[in-house]
Amino acid sequence: MNKVYPDAASALAGIVSDGQTIAVGGFGLCGIPEALILALRKSAVTNLTVISNNAGVDDFGLGQLLTTRQIKKMISSYVGENKEFARQYLAGELELEFTPQGTLAEKLRAGGSGIPAFFTKTGVGTIVAEGKEVREFDGEQYVMERSLVADVSLVKAYMADRAGNLVYRKTARNFNPNVAMAGKITIVEVEKLVEVGEIEPDQVHTPSIFVHRIVVNATPEKRIEQRTVRTN
């Protein structure tokens, strides 16, 4: 099976459609699949539910899809860097399901592992637990969280071989491995493509079984969300 596509648009072709749930890797602007997000914007699909730690910034990353009103609901843990996100939510134009960050990661990992739900102490006694089952284990209260499975996952990795074995680079690893697992169809953007066998098995972060399509973006912009420098 040839998993390698010539560009981001062709990698999304025949896969994305209106009303889907799409999971997107990244943390802030670190490790986001830039080319795939741009291609998703250009595809003009709408009414999307997007699972992602955050929504980028106003003019980059997933923030572009908020500007074009392609997203109807976000499932996120942090939205503090995106003014348009906040404006749409406060105006009632965008649905938002706030999820604690560790819980969000586990929801994706569990969904990719075939686990439909799990119990966690995080959120017990807060609005996070409202409407959810709470059960006692060993004298402690735990809230049940449903796992997440996306119709499509968009992932950023540093390197892939042609079979789809992935290697992430440093903190760009963040949510990407869990997002890759959670997608019914997983499309990966990489900076480097190598032949099968060139990646040592012990260095594989996400095995090829989770990957369906690959596109190479050798020169991503890698914009910095916040730059802090010393004055002396």
Phi, psi and omega in degrees: 000128177273112181264353187268127181246151188290335180201172185295321181298316180290331178292329179274341186300132179078001182247309184273146179204167181302143172082005182282162169259123185236125176262138184229128179286168178121163179217109192067235174254008182271121177076030177266146178280083189304310184293322180291322177296317178297319178294325177295320176298315182291338179290338177069016174294148186228178175063037185273144165257121185246127176259116179197148180308322179207186184241035178065213176240177190303324186242016182208152183068213183295343176303332177297325181282336173288320180299322181271004177059038178271346181256127177262335183211138174246137169248105193217169175245342184211131183226017192287348183259005187235104183293323180293323175303307181299318181297314180296319180295312182293334178273359180076018182266349185222128174281145181220128174247097179289133181225129176307144191301313179295324177294320178298316178300317181288327176302318179289315180298316180294318178300320178289343180262003179080020179260116188284336182198165178205166179251139179218152176282339183297123177096353179299133179082007179238179179295342177299329184270354183298129179079005181248155177290133174242131184226151180264132173230123177052040176082003180242149179270137179226144177257140179274131178242132175283142179284167182243133172230128183260151173296319181220137173246135176248123192232147173245126173231161177284315187218147174219152166265174187293344176279339180107011172290133190244147171232128177262161181248113173051228187289349174293353176292318180010247184277351189301316180300319180290321177296320179299321180291327192277352184271137170295322171234126181243124180246129188240134174257127183231158176269336186220132178242130180234171180281158177300131181102346180279343175263124177299134181307323181289347181264357181285124178270320176234121181286159188297339183300335182271352190251130182251325181220149183227139173226141181264128171234090190288340184229066178293155182291321180052054181296144179269127184291310177222128181251125178240126181234156176283149180263355178214000000 
